[in-house]
Amino acid sequence: MNDLDKAPFGMELPPDYCWIRQGRVTLAVLRAYRDRLLELPVLDLPRLLSLEGTDQDRFTGRGGVASVEFDAQTGERMIIRGYRHGGLLRAVTGRLLLGPRRPMQELMTGHLAEKMGVPTAKILGASVERRFLFFYFGTLFTLEVEGAKDLNEVLAGFHPNPSRKETHKKWSVLRAAAGAIRSLHDCEIFHPDLNLKNVIIRDRGGDRAPEALVIDLDRARRIRSLSWSHRWKNLFRLHRSLEKLTGARRQVTRSDQVRFLTTYLGRRLQGDHDLRRRIRWHRMALAFHRLGWRRPAKGA
């Protein structure tokens, strides 16, 4: 195992991170967590996932997601996410990535977002393993946010006809999510895959408002002077995921959606003709997307 003085792949890491290489695997790791992480077989993913206490029940989406304890004294856990292509390419390429840049780019974007004050999960490191020629496997390591659930799961947990107390709790969740996304956009970061599963909610107990974090910044990028066109594209992508994920869709009313937008915009929506025009176009596009969605069979 070697610490690298020269940046591989032509990519300079933020000063808080360092490079390590062993055989075919190259790891970028947060210096403050370096020694603790290297006590685990982070450079050997199959061994890491076979450790006692590893939770692999959350292998979902485009990449695998697992949770492993990396500090027995504090009880801190680490989320391990493997990279995959989405869509038709997934069946062809599986975990193979063309080039090593994608995991490292997410590490740098996530670190930048955290430094700028965006509520997001701390990225502990990212690794790439060269398989052959220009093809790699990629993995991201993030600090697990204890007790957090994704926005889809949280919203699906509300009753379709909630009590007044439960309604106010749902509104506090939506306000927290809107605030986190507004923070992301105000820091000029565009998230091309913003959906209910990469906004997580942590209940802080008592009368305190819940905490929302935006995670999985794969392919996210900073766009100077992020336009409202980009912002609406993100928000409509989020709404599309709400319409597609039936669990949350039944619990979120039009009134709830208005409250979300009011919080995001910081103003009331009446008289906003540009917004009404954008919503009309979004509904037309949504109708086309629905044609390709698979709905679960009744009684399933």
BELRA-V535997 format. One line per field, one symbol per residue. phi: phi as a letter, one per 40 degrees, with the letter a starting at -180 (. if undefined). burial: # if it has 16 or more other ideal C-beta (glycine too) atoms within 10 Angstrom, else .. A space follows every 50 residues. Layout:
phi: ???
burial: ???
This chain:
phi: .bcccbccggbccddcbbcbbagcbbbbbcdcbdcccccbcccbddcccc ccgcbbcbcbgcbcbbbbcbacccgcbbcbbccaccgccccccgccbcgc cdccccdcccccdcccgccacccciabbbccafbbbcbabbbccccgcbc cccccccccdbccccccccccccccccccccccdcccgbbbcbcaccbbb bbccggccccbbbcbfccgcacbdfdccccccdcccccccccccccdcdc cbcdcccccccccccgaccdgccccccccccccccccccdcccbccccgc
burial: ............#...####....######..##.##..#.##.#..##. ...#.......#########......#########.........###..# #############....####.#######......##########..#.# ######.#........#.##.##############..####.######## ###......#########.#.....#...#######.#####.##..#.. ##...#..###.##.............##..#..................
